[in-house]
Structure formats: structure tokens, C-alpha cells
Amino acid sequence: MSIYQKQADFGRSIFEINQNTIQEIARLTQENVKGYFELNSDFGKKIPEVTSLSTLVELQREYGTALWNGVKDATRNQTEVLKTAVTETCLLYTSPSPRDS
């Protein structure tokens, strides 16, 4: 295999890692937005049930907790995708170089 072919394969591999990462981040983002709208809808349905200030405060507390948990989960999932991409990229860079042939 020529050095040009090795370089082309390397570039193709980097492109595939980037493409897969972007696709997975986009999928996760779509799920997160959908979950956010569902959360808002669910809590919006509970608003007519509010009859006192204490009930409103409790509903806001529940909403804040649910929203924060969603953000933490989304961040954790996206971080894992990025860690995987970095690991795969590092493996490409640390594999034998075309100069080593």
C-alpha cells in the first residue's frame, strides 16, 4: 500500500468518525428537544390544578428538578459520544504511521 493510499485511508477514517459523531449528537439533541417539549406539556397540564401559592411553589420545584435531571442526562450522553470520538481519533493517530513502513 502506497503512502498516498495510507493518507487517503487515514483521512477517510477521520471523516467517518466526525460524521458518526455529528449524527449521534444530532440524534441525541432531537431526543432532548422532544423530551423538553413533553416535560413542558406535562407540567403545563398541571397548572390548572394549582389552587394555592404552596402548590405553585411545589410544582415549580418539581419542574426545576425534572428539567435539571434532563439537562444532566443529556450532557452525560453527549459527553460519552465525544469521549468515544476522541478515543477513536487518538487510536488513529497512535497507530503505526505511514512513515514507519
Secondary structure, 3 states (H helix, E strand, C coil): CCHHHHHHHHHHHHHHHHHHHHHHHHHHHHHHHHHHHHHHHHHHHHHHHCCCHHHHHHHHHHHHHHHHHHHHHHHHHHHHHHHHHHHHHHHHHHCCCHHHC
